[in-house]
């Protein structure tokens, strides 16, 4: 349970001769670690912060799809960028930022720990493939706003599921939490939503359709397809699509088969 916080300011322009905790930092340990990354500009400060889980290299993949994009009519996604990092040398990455759109894909060579920023222009259904394992983070934001910005760790397509759980509902104050469900399949799918106060059936259009669902207050939810079709989902919290809040954040849903139950000898059963 010990936490180590590695924190420093990153002066810009960045002098590569200075060793700082920023990016391309490689960590290994004799037992399992949980690592998160957070950051914010000195101005306006942490009201524009973001945070994301740092995945273990064993969970990297070679095929990613963005579930949201700048082509959605939603101010939260006016800016969508992606950051790609390689786990091994001589990794060839193909980035198709507009998915099925007319723009030609680009090819980027990366070595271990090298990264590439797709600085905006990402549309829903954008595809990243690679010859060796990579990790991909999605960054979204409301252009011109002082607050609305979120980071999401994307999961490889091979890790997508037909069922997800989320513990985060809409705040008691009414500040909304939204789930965004993405359908990569060639036909419509139906997702059943189960909450403490009832349920719903959501039809996700084929070929990259996205449905926005507002979470109820004081309740998490289960999202599952009726036919076992796989999909992907993420959530924005405290962020209204038509206005900004200084306390918005977001996260990707964890697939149901990624949930575990452990045993703590001192505390009993824990998730």
Backbone torsions as a table, in degrees:
resi	resn	phi	psi	omega
1	UNK	NA	-1.4	179.6
2	UNK	-68.4	136.9	179.7
3	UNK	-112.1	130.8	174.8
4	UNK	-112.0	121.5	179.6
5	UNK	-104.5	117.2	178.2
6	UNK	-103.5	105.9	-170.7
7	UNK	-132.9	134.2	172.9
8	UNK	-159.5	162.6	174.0
9	UNK	-87.2	147.6	-178.8
10	UNK	-112.0	101.6	179.5
11	UNK	-70.0	140.2	178.4
12	UNK	-117.5	138.3	1.9
13	UNK	-67.1	150.2	-174.4
14	UNK	-77.4	125.6	175.6
15	UNK	-91.6	111.5	-175.7
16	UNK	-64.5	-13.8	178.6
17	UNK	-74.0	-18.6	179.6
18	UNK	-90.2	128.6	178.4
19	UNK	-88.0	115.0	-177.5
20	UNK	-134.1	158.9	174.4
21	UNK	-82.3	97.0	178.5
22	UNK	-141.6	-68.1	179.3
23	UNK	-147.9	165.3	-178.9
24	UNK	64.4	16.2	176.2
25	UNK	-78.5	128.9	-176.5
26	UNK	-109.2	127.6	-177.3
27	UNK	-124.6	141.6	175.3
28	UNK	-144.5	156.7	-177.4
29	UNK	-153.2	164.3	179.5
30	UNK	-78.9	-16.3	176.1
31	UNK	-137.0	172.5	-171.7
32	UNK	-64.5	144.0	177.3
33	UNK	-121.9	151.4	167.8
34	UNK	-116.5	123.9	-173.2
35	UNK	-127.5	133.7	173.9
36	UNK	-123.3	152.1	178.9
37	UNK	-123.7	132.7	176.7
38	UNK	-137.7	157.7	179.2
39	UNK	-167.8	161.5	177.2
40	UNK	-162.5	156.0	176.9
41	UNK	-75.6	151.2	178.6
42	UNK	-62.3	-29.0	174.1
43	UNK	-130.3	123.0	10.2
44	UNK	-87.1	8.1	177.6
45	UNK	101.2	-159.8	-171.7
46	UNK	-70.6	-6.2	173.3
47	UNK	-66.6	-14.8	176.8
48	UNK	-114.8	31.8	-178.2
49	UNK	-80.2	160.9	171.3
50	UNK	-140.4	159.3	178.1
51	UNK	-148.9	151.0	-178.3
52	UNK	-154.7	148.6	175.3
53	UNK	-72.4	143.0	176.1
54	UNK	-98.4	111.2	-174.6
55	UNK	-77.8	148.9	173.6
56	UNK	-67.9	147.6	-176.3
57	UNK	-61.5	-23.8	178.2
58	UNK	-66.1	-20.6	-179.7
59	UNK	-96.5	2.4	175.4
60	UNK	-64.7	163.9	179.8
61	UNK	-143.8	-175.7	-177.5
62	UNK	-122.4	5.8	-178.7
63	UNK	-148.4	117.0	-178.4
64	UNK	-129.8	148.9	175.3
65	UNK	-133.1	134.9	176.9
66	UNK	-81.3	127.1	-178.6
67	UNK	-82.5	-10.3	178.6
68	UNK	-136.7	168.7	-179.5
69	UNK	-169.0	175.1	-176.7
70	UNK	-70.6	-11.5	178.2
71	UNK	-83.9	2.3	175.2
72	UNK	-87.2	145.3	179.9
73	UNK	-84.3	71.0	-174.8
74	UNK	-151.9	119.4	-175.7
75	UNK	-61.3	-25.6	-179.8
76	UNK	-63.1	-22.6	-176.4
77	UNK	-117.3	28.9	176.2
78	UNK	-63.4	-33.1	172.6
79	UNK	-116.2	129.0	173.6
80	UNK	-136.2	120.3	176.2
81	UNK	-128.2	165.6	178.5
82	UNK	-135.5	144.3	175.3
83	UNK	-116.6	129.4	-175.9
84	UNK	-119.4	131.8	178.0
85	UNK	-130.9	137.6	-177.6
86	UNK	-92.9	149.0	177.0
87	UNK	-95.2	-18.7	-175.2
88	UNK	-136.6	159.1	175.6
89	UNK	-65.7	157.4	174.0
90	UNK	57.6	46.7	176.2
91	UNK	-97.4	126.0	176.7
92	UNK	-100.4	122.9	-176.6
93	UNK	-113.4	130.7	176.1
94	UNK	-110.3	124.8	-175.4
95	UNK	-119.7	119.0	175.5
96	UNK	-114.9	89.9	-169.2
97	UNK	-68.8	-22.1	-179.9
98	UNK	-108.9	17.9	175.4
99	UNK	57.0	-116.5	-179.2
100	UNK	-79.7	4.4	-179.1
101	UNK	-71.0	177.8	-172.8
102	UNK	-78.5	-16.7	-176.0
103	UNK	-66.0	138.8	-179.5
104	UNK	-74.7	143.4	175.7
105	UNK	-64.4	158.6	174.3
106	UNK	-115.7	152.9	179.7
107	UNK	-117.0	129.9	-175.7
108	UNK	-125.9	126.3	173.4
109	UNK	-88.0	135.0	178.9
110	UNK	-134.0	143.2	170.1
111	UNK	-101.0	176.2	-176.8
112	UNK	-57.0	126.0	178.0
113	UNK	84.0	-8.0	175.9
114	UNK	-79.7	149.9	-178.2
115	UNK	-133.8	163.0	178.4
116	UNK	-137.9	134.6	179.0
117	UNK	-102.0	122.0	167.7
118	UNK	-87.7	98.6	-168.4
119	UNK	-86.7	77.0	178.0
120	UNK	88.3	169.5	178.2
121	UNK	85.5	3.2	-179.2
122	UNK	-75.6	128.0	177.1
123	UNK	-109.1	158.7	179.1
124	UNK	-59.9	137.5	-175.0
125	UNK	89.1	1.9	175.5
126	UNK	-57.5	140.5	-172.9
127	UNK	-120.8	136.4	171.6
128	UNK	-124.5	124.2	174.3
129	UNK	-124.2	157.1	-178.1
130	UNK	-150.2	158.3	-179.7
131	UNK	-82.7	-18.1	177.3
132	UNK	-139.4	164.7	-172.9
133	UNK	-61.2	138.9	176.2
134	UNK	-136.0	164.0	167.9
135	UNK	-113.3	150.6	-177.3
136	UNK	-134.5	128.5	173.6
137	UNK	-114.1	142.4	178.3
138	UNK	-106.9	133.8	177.6
139	UNK	-121.1	126.8	-179.3
140	UNK	-126.3	160.8	178.5
141	UNK	-174.2	163.7	176.0
142	UNK	-93.9	115.1	-176.4
143	UNK	-63.6	131.0	178.8
144	UNK	85.3	-4.4	179.5
145	UNK	-88.1	156.4	179.8
146	UNK	-92.7	-8.9	-172.2
147	UNK	-126.3	-45.3	-163.2
148	UNK	-72.9	99.5	175.5
149	UNK	-153.6	135.6	-178.0
150	UNK	-138.3	149.8	176.6
151	UNK	-115.5	144.2	179.6
152	UNK	-138.7	131.0	169.5
153	UNK	-83.3	121.8	178.5
154	UNK	-86.0	150.3	176.7
155	UNK	-103.7	143.6	176.6
156	UNK	-58.6	149.7	-177.3
157	UNK	-57.3	-35.4	-178.4
158	UNK	-67.4	-13.5	177.2
159	UNK	-99.9	1.1	178.5
160	UNK	-66.4	158.6	-171.9
161	UNK	-131.7	169.5	172.1
162	UNK	-96.7	3.7	-179.2
163	UNK	-151.6	137.7	179.0
164	UNK	-138.4	153.0	172.5
165	UNK	-121.8	144.7	171.3
166	UNK	-133.3	135.2	-179.3
167	UNK	-91.4	-2.1	-168.5
168	UNK	-104.5	119.8	177.1
169	UNK	-106.0	-179.5	174.5
170	UNK	-66.6	142.0	-177.5
171	UNK	-65.1	153.8	178.6
172	UNK	-59.4	-26.6	178.4
173	UNK	-74.2	-9.5	-177.4
174	UNK	97.1	-4.4	176.6
175	UNK	-61.5	121.8	-165.1
176	UNK	-79.9	147.7	166.1
177	UNK	-116.0	128.9	-178.5
178	UNK	-118.1	143.0	168.7
179	UNK	-104.5	139.3	176.4
180	UNK	-118.5	117.5	-174.6
181	UNK	-107.8	130.2	-173.2
182	UNK	-118.0	130.6	-179.2
183	UNK	-109.8	110.3	179.0
184	UNK	-87.9	-4.5	-171.7
185	UNK	-78.2	162.4	-177.1
186	UNK	-82.7	0.2	176.2
187	UNK	-136.8	159.7	177.8
188	UNK	-59.7	149.4	173.6
189	UNK	-129.9	154.6	177.5
190	UNK	-111.3	128.3	179.1
191	UNK	-110.5	123.3	175.0
192	UNK	-85.0	131.3	177.3
193	UNK	-109.4	127.5	178.7
194	UNK	-121.8	124.1	178.5
195	UNK	-130.4	178.0	178.6
196	UNK	-66.3	-24.1	-172.9
197	UNK	-111.4	10.4	179.8
198	UNK	141.1	-161.4	-177.1
199	UNK	-149.7	-175.2	179.5
200	UNK	-160.8	158.5	172.8
201	UNK	-117.0	119.5	-176.9
202	UNK	-109.8	128.6	175.5
203	UNK	-96.1	119.2	179.7
204	UNK	-98.8	120.2	-179.4
205	UNK	-61.0	154.6	-178.3
206	UNK	-69.5	162.5	169.7
207	UNK	57.1	52.7	174.8
208	UNK	94.5	19.2	177.2
209	UNK	-69.6	141.9	179.8
210	UNK	-123.6	135.0	176.2
211	UNK	-121.2	133.0	176.1
212	UNK	-96.0	130.2	-179.7
213	UNK	-128.9	125.2	178.0
214	UNK	-84.6	126.4	179.0
215	UNK	-70.6	146.2	175.3
216	UNK	-74.3	167.1	175.6
217	UNK	-75.4	147.9	174.0
218	UNK	56.0	38.3	-180.0
219	UNK	-157.9	140.7	165.5
220	UNK	-87.0	-164.4	-179.0
221	UNK	-159.9	155.4	168.8
222	UNK	-112.8	134.5	176.0
223	UNK	-118.7	123.6	-178.2
224	UNK	-146.6	139.7	177.7
225	UNK	-77.8	156.4	-176.9
226	UNK	-82.8	-17.3	-175.3
227	UNK	-123.2	12.2	179.4
228	UNK	82.6	3.8	178.8
229	UNK	-66.7	140.3	-178.4
230	UNK	-86.6	149.0	177.7
231	UNK	-150.6	-178.3	179.3
232	UNK	-134.9	154.2	-176.4
233	UNK	-149.5	148.9	172.1
234	UNK	-141.9	170.6	-174.5
235	UNK	-136.5	143.0	168.4
236	UNK	-111.5	141.0	-173.2
237	UNK	-126.3	130.7	178.9
238	UNK	66.1	24.9	-176.8
239	UNK	-131.4	111.0	178.6
240	UNK	-86.0	131.7	-179.2
241	UNK	-57.2	-20.4	-177.5
242	UNK	-107.3	1.5	178.9
243	UNK	-154.3	169.5	-175.3
244	UNK	-114.1	150.7	175.8
245	UNK	-135.5	148.7	-176.2
246	UNK	-77.3	-0.8	-174.6
247	UNK	-128.2	28.1	179.0
248	UNK	-78.3	151.7	174.7
249	UNK	-156.3	174.0	-178.1
250	UNK	-155.8	166.1	179.7
251	UNK	-160.0	156.1	173.6
252	UNK	-85.9	144.2	177.6
253	UNK	-70.1	141.9	175.9
254	UNK	-87.9	127.1	177.5
255	UNK	-55.7	147.1	-175.4
256	UNK	-57.2	-37.2	-178.1
257	UNK	-76.9	-1.5	173.8
258	UNK	-90.5	-7.5	177.7
259	UNK	-77.7	145.0	-179.3
260	UNK	-136.1	162.1	170.8
261	UNK	-122.7	124.9	-179.9
262	UNK	-114.6	172.5	179.4
263	UNK	-124.0	118.1	175.6
264	UNK	-100.9	115.5	-174.8
265	UNK	-60.7	-27.0	-178.5
266	UNK	-85.7	-29.0	-171.1
267	UNK	-114.8	-12.3	-175.6
268	UNK	94.0	-154.3	-174.2
269	UNK	-75.8	138.1	178.6
270	UNK	-146.1	153.4	178.7
271	UNK	-91.6	NA	NA
